[in-house]
């Protein structure tokens, strides 16, 4: 009987570790590091990107923000900054900024 109880105790520990890992992953997916901000990019399906605040000073990135302003104004349906351009264009522009 003691063998069965030890197995249950080990199972509970493993479950606790798994739940803890899931909680950490959820926190990481919703938090943005200091000095960065989140944007949603895409035309049909939006994908979330974390970009440095320094991009705000770049003329190419400011052009993308102008597109967002024209399309959405200040009412962003995703609850965050949404840039309505193709994902490949966004990646091309931001890769040139690095």
Order of alpha helices (4+ residues) and beta strands (2+ residues): alpha-beta-beta-alpha-beta-alpha
